[in-house]
Amino acid sequence: MPVCTSCHQTKQDEAFFHKNKKWKTCQNCIEQRALKKQKTKRKRDDQVVEEEEPMRVTLRTVGLMELSNLVSTEIRNLVHNPQPPIGPDGTPQCSLNLRVALNLSNMITGNENPKDVARWIVEEIERADEYNWTYNCMNTSMRHKDVAKFYYVCSQSIVAMKEYKEGSNRKRMERFPCQGKMQMKIDMPASEAMLEIHHGILHNRPTITSEINEECRKEIEENLQCSPIHLRQILRTKNIW
């Protein structure tokens, strides 16, 4: 009789069949290992949630197309505050805190996945605040594959700093202790997303040196009636984004 490679017990042949396939590990050990893996992942997800500082701010409800306008309006109001605290570099130390419920029903067709929607949301935010948000990690729901949580950090945050190779002459990005972080939970079946943005300091924006080529400019002019999201999809499809 075969011996299980995990528990090292001798068992009948039937004990090594799992999902219509014979394994060297018995079915009981396979199921116990899967259960342990699920518990570890759930515990890790719970720790991430516990470590996040709760944002005690009002929840706004908007559509995805209104998100850019909401973010830019909030930043404009902060910057034009009569008495904003000034940082060492002379920039206003305004703290942006936003909690937003996004209605996605008018933007998704059913063929998208959470990663597509997350990219759209980030692009709308970057269009409004002119910062770059760097992808950190994601957690997919164990019950629903179309429900996921995404985490981003400000590309100029100290926590996003990368080590440069010794002797590298690459230009260093200006860094700030801005605690810039963003998280979003995307629920595709419910056609909604929950978004939280925190930016402790509205520091100098990253320097942008890229230019729009003639082919891209022409395509934009021919599709002015499209929304920014649909326009980006067209440019990506034609590989000129």
Phi, psi and chi 1 to 4 in degrees:
 res  aa     phi    psi   chi1   chi2   chi3   chi4
   1 MET       -  144.1  -71.0 -170.9  -65.6      -
   2 PRO   -69.9  156.1   24.6  -34.2      -      -
   3 VAL  -112.4  132.3  178.4      -      -      -
   4 CYS   -67.2  133.3  175.4      -      -      -
   5 THR   -74.9   -9.7   56.2      -      -      -
   6 SER  -101.6  -59.1  180.0      -      -      -
   7 CYS   -90.0   -9.3   64.0      -      -      -
   8 HIS    61.1   29.2  -54.7  -67.2      -      -
   9 GLN  -101.8  145.8  -65.9 -177.3    9.5      -
  10 THR   -84.2  126.6  -57.6      -      -      -
  11 LYS  -138.4  166.6  -61.8 -175.0  178.1 -177.4
  12 GLN   -67.7  157.9  -62.0  -69.9  -23.0      -
  13 ASP   -57.2  -35.4  -74.2  -16.4      -      -
  14 GLU   -62.6  -24.9  -54.6   85.7   63.1      -
  15 ALA   -72.5  -11.4      -      -      -      -
  16 PHE  -102.1    7.7  -67.6   86.4      -      -
  17 PHE   -96.2  127.3  -80.4   88.9      -      -
  18 HIS  -141.0  121.7  179.8   68.6      -      -
  19 LYS    55.0   49.8  -66.2 -176.0  177.9 -179.9
  20 ASN    61.3   25.4  -61.6  -37.4      -      -
  21 LYS  -138.6  141.2 -175.9  177.8  178.4 -179.7
  22 LYS   -89.2  132.8 -172.6  175.3 -178.3 -179.9
  23 TRP  -120.2  165.9  -56.7   81.3      -      -
  24 LYS   -83.5  -14.6  -66.7 -177.0  178.7 -179.5
  25 THR  -103.8  139.0  -56.2      -      -      -
  26 CYS   -70.1  159.0   68.9      -      -      -
  27 GLN   -60.2  -39.3 -178.8  179.7   -0.1      -
  28 ASN   -61.5  -44.1 -177.3   61.4      -      -
  29 CYS   -66.6  -38.1  -71.9      -      -      -
  30 ILE   -62.1  -45.5  -67.5  174.9      -      -
  31 GLU   -67.2  -38.9  -67.8  175.8  -10.8      -
  32 GLN   -65.4  -38.3  -70.5  -64.5  -34.9      -
  33 ARG   -66.4  -41.2 -168.1  178.3  -62.7  171.7
  34 ALA   -64.9  -40.8      -      -      -      -
  35 LEU   -63.8  -41.3 -177.1   60.4      -      -
  36 LYS   -64.6  -39.3 -176.4  178.1  179.5 -179.9
  37 LYS   -64.8  -40.6 -173.4  176.2  179.9 -179.9
  38 GLN   -63.6  -42.9  -70.7  179.2   -3.1      -
  39 LYS   -64.7  -38.9  -71.8 -178.5  177.3  179.1
  40 THR   -64.9  -43.2  -58.5      -      -      -
  41 LYS   -65.4  -41.7 -174.3  177.9 -174.5  -57.8
  42 ARG   -64.2  -39.4 -168.4  177.4  -63.0  114.9
  43 LYS   -65.9  -40.2 -176.7  178.6 -179.9  179.9
  44 ARG   -65.1  -41.3 -175.2  170.9   61.0 -112.7
  45 ASP   -63.6  -40.0  -65.9  -13.7      -      -
  46 ASP   -65.8  -36.3  -68.6  -18.5      -      -
  47 GLN   -66.5  -37.7  -73.0  176.4  -16.6      -
  48 VAL   -62.2  -43.1  170.4      -      -      -
  49 VAL   -65.7  -40.9  173.5      -      -      -
  50 GLU   -66.2  -34.4  -71.0  173.1    0.5      -
  51 GLU   -74.8  -20.6  -69.1  171.9   -0.5      -
  52 GLU   -75.5  130.7  -67.2  165.2   -1.4      -
  53 GLU   -73.4  123.2 -178.1 -179.5   -6.8      -
  54 PRO   -62.6  138.2   22.2  -31.3      -      -
  55 MET   -95.8  107.9  -61.7  178.3   62.8      -
  56 ARG   -88.2   65.9  -55.1  175.3 -173.8  -86.5
  57 VAL  -130.7  162.0  -68.7      -      -      -
  58 THR   -65.8  138.9  -55.1      -      -      -
  59 LEU   -83.4  125.8  178.2   66.5      -      -
  60 ARG  -102.2  147.9  -45.4  -74.7 -173.4   88.9
  61 THR  -122.4  117.6  -57.6      -      -      -
  62 VAL  -142.7  169.4  -63.3      -      -      -
  63 GLY   -86.8  164.3      -      -      -      -
  64 LEU   -60.9  -35.4 -177.4   54.9      -      -
  65 MET   -71.6  -18.7  -66.0  -51.9  -59.8      -
  66 GLU   -92.6   -7.4  -70.6   82.3   46.4      -
  67 LEU   -62.7  -45.7  176.7   60.0      -      -
  68 SER   -59.3  -43.7  178.1      -      -      -
  69 ASN   -65.3  -38.6 -176.2   57.3      -      -
  70 LEU   -63.2  -46.9  171.7   63.3      -      -
  71 VAL   -64.4  -45.5  173.9      -      -      -
  72 SER   -65.3  -35.4   58.6      -      -      -
  73 THR   -66.8  -42.5  -60.4      -      -      -
  74 GLU   -62.6  -43.1  -73.7  -66.4  -45.1      -
  75 ILE   -65.9  -41.3  -67.8  177.9      -      -
  76 ARG   -62.8  -40.3 -170.8  162.1   53.0 -112.9
  77 ASN   -65.3  -37.1  -68.6  -20.3      -      -
  78 LEU   -68.0  -45.2  -73.7  170.7      -      -
  79 VAL   -65.6  -35.4  172.3      -      -      -
  80 HIS   -91.7   15.1  -69.2   88.6      -      -
  81 ASN   -60.7  134.6 -170.5  -55.7      -      -
  82 PRO   -54.9  -35.2  -25.0   33.8      -      -
  83 GLN  -134.6   63.7  -66.0  180.0  -26.3      -
  84 PRO   -76.7  142.8   28.6  -32.7      -      -
  85 PRO   -65.9  138.8   22.5  -32.0      -      -
  86 ILE  -101.9  132.1  -55.6  -59.9      -      -
  87 GLY   -81.5  174.8      -      -      -      -
  88 PRO   -58.7  -31.0  -22.1   32.5      -      -
  89 ASP   -88.5    5.2   59.7   -8.9      -      -
  90 GLY    88.3    1.1      -      -      -      -
  91 THR   -92.7  146.6   57.6      -      -      -
  92 PRO   -63.2  132.1  -18.8   30.5      -      -
  93 GLN   -90.7   74.2  -71.9 -171.4  -52.4      -
  94 CYS   -98.1  133.4  -52.2      -      -      -
  95 SER  -100.4  120.6 -179.6      -      -      -
  96 LEU   -96.5  122.2  175.1   66.8      -      -
  97 ASN  -131.6  118.5  -67.9  -71.0      -      -
  98 LEU  -133.8  136.0  -90.2  178.4      -      -
  99 ARG  -122.7  121.4  -70.2 -179.6   65.7 -125.2
 100 VAL  -131.2  133.4 -176.6      -      -      -
 101 ALA  -100.2  119.9      -      -      -      -
 102 LEU  -102.2  129.2  -70.2  173.0      -      -
 103 ASN   -91.1  116.7 -178.0   -4.2      -      -
 104 LEU  -103.7    3.8  -53.7  174.2      -      -
 105 SER   -59.4  -32.1   57.2      -      -      -
 106 ASN   -90.0    0.0  -65.3  -31.7      -      -
 107 MET  -114.6  -20.8  -59.7  -53.6  -56.6      -
 108 ILE  -108.8  148.2   58.5  177.8      -      -
 109 THR  -107.0  -13.1   63.1      -      -      -
 110 GLY   108.2  -12.0      -      -      -      -
 111 ASN   -95.2   -7.3  -63.1  -38.0      -      -
 112 GLU   -84.0  164.8  -58.3   86.2   -3.2      -
 113 ASN  -120.7  168.5   57.2   53.1      -      -
 114 PRO   -54.8  -33.4  -29.0   37.0      -      -
 115 LYS   -65.0  -39.0  -73.2 -175.0  178.6  179.6
 116 ASP   -60.2  -47.8  -65.8  -31.0      -      -
 117 VAL   -65.6  -40.1  178.3      -      -      -
 118 ALA   -59.9  -40.9      -      -      -      -
 119 ARG   -64.0  -42.3 -172.9 -178.0   68.1 -117.3
 120 TRP   -59.8  -46.0  -64.5  -12.2      -      -
 121 ILE   -62.1  -45.8  -66.7  173.8      -      -
 122 VAL   -62.1  -41.3  171.3      -      -      -
 123 GLU   -64.6  -37.8  -72.1  175.8  -10.6      -
 124 GLU   -66.0  -39.0  -74.3  -61.3  -61.9      -
 125 ILE   -68.5  -43.3  -66.4  171.0      -      -
 126 GLU   -64.2  -32.8  -69.8  179.0  -22.0      -
 127 ARG   -66.0  -29.7 -169.9  162.8   67.1   92.3
 128 ALA   -88.5  -46.2      -      -      -      -
 129 ASP   -95.6  -11.5   64.5   12.1      -      -
 130 GLU    65.1   19.7  -61.7 -179.8   -0.4      -
 131 TYR   -99.9  167.6  -68.5  111.0      -      -
 132 ASN  -108.3  129.2  -69.1  -28.9      -      -
 133 TRP  -107.6  123.8  -69.0   90.9      -      -
 134 THR   -95.6  129.2  -57.8      -      -      -
 135 TYR   -62.9  133.6  170.5   80.4      -      -
 136 ASN  -107.4  -61.5 -173.0   13.6      -      -
 137 CYS  -163.7  174.0   63.8      -      -      -
 138 MET  -144.3  152.4   68.8  169.7  -73.3      -
 139 ASN  -126.0  124.8  -70.3  -34.7      -      -
 140 THR   -96.4  138.8  -55.5      -      -      -
 141 SER   -61.1  139.5  170.7      -      -      -
 142 MET   -76.3  -18.6  -61.5  179.0   64.3      -
 143 ARG   -95.9  -35.8  -65.8 -175.7  177.8 -178.9
 144 HIS  -130.0  119.9  -55.4  -74.8      -      -
 145 LYS   -69.4  -20.6   65.9  175.5 -177.6  177.9
 146 ASP   -96.7   19.9  -71.1  -30.1      -      -
 147 VAL  -124.3  123.7  176.8      -      -      -
 148 ALA  -149.0  157.7      -      -      -      -
 149 LYS  -120.3  133.0 -159.0  165.7 -172.0  178.7
 150 PHE  -119.3  145.8  -62.3   82.2      -      -
 151 TYR  -126.6  134.9  -60.6   86.0      -      -
 152 TYR  -133.8  156.9  -63.6   81.1      -      -
 153 VAL  -130.1  154.7  -64.8      -      -      -
 154 CYS   -63.2  132.1  173.2      -      -      -
 155 SER   -64.2  -20.0   64.8      -      -      -
 156 GLN   -98.2    4.6  -67.1  173.8  -81.6      -
 157 SER   -71.7  148.9  172.0      -      -      -
 158 ILE   -60.0  -34.2  -69.3  176.4      -      -
 159 VAL   -68.4  -18.2  -60.4      -      -      -
 160 ALA   -95.3    7.6      -      -      -      -
 161 MET   -66.9  136.0 -174.3 -179.1  -62.7      -
 162 LYS  -108.2  152.9  -63.9 -179.1  179.0  178.9
 163 GLU   -81.6  133.1  -66.9 -175.1    1.4      -
 164 TYR   -94.8  147.1  -71.9   87.4      -      -
 165 LYS   -66.0  146.1  -66.6 -178.2  179.2  179.4
 166 GLU   -61.1  131.2 -173.6  176.2   -8.8      -
 167 GLY    86.4    0.5      -      -      -      -
 168 SER   -69.0  137.7  172.2      -      -      -
 169 ASN  -104.1   15.9   59.7   -3.7      -      -
 170 ARG   -65.7  141.3  -70.0 -178.0   59.6 -175.2
 171 LYS   -68.7  129.1 -175.6  177.9  179.2 -179.4
 172 ARG   -77.6  138.7  -87.6   37.8  170.1 -174.9
 173 MET   -77.6  140.4  178.5 -176.9  -68.3      -
 174 GLU   -68.9  129.2 -169.0  175.6    8.2      -
 175 ARG  -113.3  153.1  -58.8  -73.7  179.3  175.5
 176 PHE  -141.4  150.1  -58.1   89.5      -      -
 177 PRO   -83.2   57.8   31.5  -35.1      -      -
 178 CYS   -86.0  -13.2   62.2      -      -      -
 179 GLN    52.6   32.7  -62.2  179.6  -23.3      -
 180 GLY   -69.8  117.0      -      -      -      -
 181 LYS  -144.8  152.6   58.9 -177.2  178.9 -179.0
 182 MET  -144.0  138.1  174.5  167.9   57.2      -
 183 GLN  -136.1  146.6   65.2 -176.7   55.5      -
 184 MET  -144.7  139.7   64.5 -178.8   80.3      -
 185 LYS  -111.0  121.7 -179.4 -179.4  179.1 -179.0
 186 ILE  -110.1  124.1  -61.9  174.6      -      -
 187 ASP  -116.9   97.2 -171.0  -28.9      -      -
 188 MET   -66.2  -44.3  -61.8  -63.8  -71.7      -
 189 PRO   -60.0  -33.6  -25.7   35.5      -      -
 190 ALA   -89.3   -4.7      -      -      -      -
 191 SER    54.8   45.6  -61.2      -      -      -
 192 GLU  -147.4  162.8   64.7 -178.8   16.6      -
 193 ALA  -144.0  144.6      -      -      -      -
 194 MET  -110.4  126.6  -67.3  -63.5  -64.1      -
 195 LEU  -125.2  136.7  171.7   67.7      -      -
 196 GLU  -131.6  129.7  -66.9 -172.5    0.5      -
 197 ILE  -125.9  132.3  -53.1  173.9      -      -
 198 HIS  -132.2  126.8  171.5   73.4      -      -
 199 HIS  -136.8  103.2 -142.7  152.2      -      -
 200 GLY   -64.9  -32.0      -      -      -      -
 201 ILE  -135.1  127.5  -56.4  174.2      -      -
 202 LEU   -86.0   81.1  -63.9 -176.3      -      -
 203 HIS   -84.0 -175.8   47.8   76.4      -      -
 204 ASN   -59.2  140.4  -63.9  -28.6      -      -
 205 ARG   -74.4  157.8  -90.2   64.0  171.3  179.0
 206 PRO   -67.5  149.0   23.7  -33.6      -      -
 207 THR   -75.2  128.4  -57.3      -      -      -
 208 ILE  -110.8  121.0  -59.5  175.8      -      -
 209 THR  -114.4   -3.5   57.6      -      -      -
 210 SER   -74.4  149.6   60.0      -      -      -
 211 GLU  -121.1  152.8  -63.9 -178.6   -4.6      -
 212 ILE   -83.2  124.3  -59.2  177.0      -      -
 213 ASN   -75.7  167.6   60.5   45.4      -      -
 214 GLU   -63.8  -39.0 -171.3   59.6   31.7      -
 215 GLU   -63.1  -43.2 -175.7 -178.7    5.4      -
 216 CYS   -66.1  -42.0 -175.8      -      -      -
 217 ARG   -61.8  -41.6 -169.9 -172.2  -54.8  -84.3
 218 LYS   -65.3  -41.3 -177.7  178.4  178.9 -179.3
 219 GLU   -65.3  -37.5 -162.9   67.0   37.1      -
 220 ILE   -64.8  -43.7  -68.1  173.7      -      -
 221 GLU   -63.9  -31.4  -68.7  174.8   -8.4      -
 222 GLU   -80.9  -11.2  -66.8  176.6   -5.7      -
 223 ASN  -128.4   38.8  -67.0  -82.9      -      -
 224 LEU   -64.5  -21.8  -68.9  176.3      -      -
 225 GLN   -77.0  -11.5   75.3  -77.4   -0.2      -
 226 CYS   -81.6  153.7  -62.8      -      -      -
 227 SER   -72.5  159.4   68.5      -      -      -
 228 PRO   -54.5  -38.8  -26.8   35.3      -      -
 229 ILE   -67.6  -46.4  -69.0  176.1      -      -
 230 HIS   -66.4  -34.5  -71.2  157.2      -      -
 231 LEU   -65.2  -41.7  179.1   57.4      -      -
 232 ARG   -64.3  -35.6  -75.1 -164.7  -71.7  -92.4
 233 GLN   -63.3  -40.6  -74.2 -179.1  -61.7      -
 234 ILE   -63.6  -45.3  -67.1  173.3      -      -
 235 LEU   -64.1  -39.1  -63.4  177.4      -      -
 236 ARG   -67.9  -41.1  -77.3 -160.1  179.4   91.9
 237 THR   -58.9  -39.0  -58.7      -      -      -
 238 LYS   -88.6    4.1  -63.6 -172.9  176.9 -177.9
 239 ASN    58.9   39.4 -159.2   28.3      -      -
 240 ILE  -125.1   13.9   57.6  175.6      -      -
 241 TRP   -78.1      -  171.0 -106.6      -      -
